[in-house]
């Protein structure tokens, strides 16, 4: 008599579950269609869809005790980004991640009390004109309000070294696509798993499985593999569509593509653990969406999906930095655009794995078969 194969039974469950996922409208919408629509929208908008707030850096020798710096600091159109070292500042400047670097000094040779220098590069051709106009308007406002009838408060000097070559331009799609990929993984992992296992338990499918020789471990693995296969296929389509149609940056080509898939797999496994928790504590299928939204909605909004985390107030940034989606999005962007490898992202991956350990420890406690 042929011995019963747990592996073959597991793959049979995987195949059947995968077929059910493709037939589920909610799975297709949350896992593929919804994030893909966002990518299409932002992709066709191009860099005209860039954020209306522009990031700038301040030279470490700049005078920051004057009214002009305070005006720039309080401007809603300008975000001052601080850097721990000059190398990282120059890297972001040459890749177009910031619009420029400002330096404010007391004017010892002219009539104006201060002189402001804006230094930019060819990588920020789509940003520095707006930044220059914003700074000039701030100078005019200070001059008119605080020093009427006198000379301008500051002279404006624009330093544009055209001999600096463009390394890579940080496009809108380079920010949006990793965020939407993370969005897809989170939605699929939490909503998909929560509904799937709750329905399997509620319709007594799991009970029927127990009548077969297959073990509980292989039941869970079979269902998990189906979700992983579906979402990895979705990730492949999203990345390749962004690359071929909208110029999404894969800095090292195929190697970067594989690393993005590995990060996607890690993130998906972590998020699936959250889905297991919800399926275990939900009393009915109507309680799943509220519970899932408590987990997913804050991460969608402040986890770097649609907006950079540093545009939020400091207290909100601390909350965002504690969320797993933030670290997944950071790792995806660093690998795709900056060219970092997985070892370089060990901090982000480590936090994701820590979330995974905590999540599955809770899932084991609350998960119910019946």
Secondary structure, DSSP 8 states (H G I E B T S, - for coil): -----HHHHHHHHHHHHHHHHHH-HHHHIIIIIHHHHHHHHHHHHGGGGS-SSEEEEE-TT---SSHHHHHHHT-TTEEE---SSHHHHHHHHHHTSSSEEEEEEE-SSSSSSEEEEEEE-GGGTTTHHHHHHHHHHHHHHHHHHHSTTS--SEEEEEEE-TTS-------HHHHHHHHHHHHHHHHIIIIIHHHHHHHHHHTTHHHHHHTSS--HHHHHHHHHHHHHHHHHHHHHHHHHHHHHHH----TTTHHHHHHHHHHHHHHHHHHHHHHHHHHHH-SSTHHHHHHHHHHHHHHHHHSSSSS-GGGS-HHHHHHHHTSHHHHHHHHHHIIIII---TTTTHHHHHHHHHHHHHHHHHHHHH----
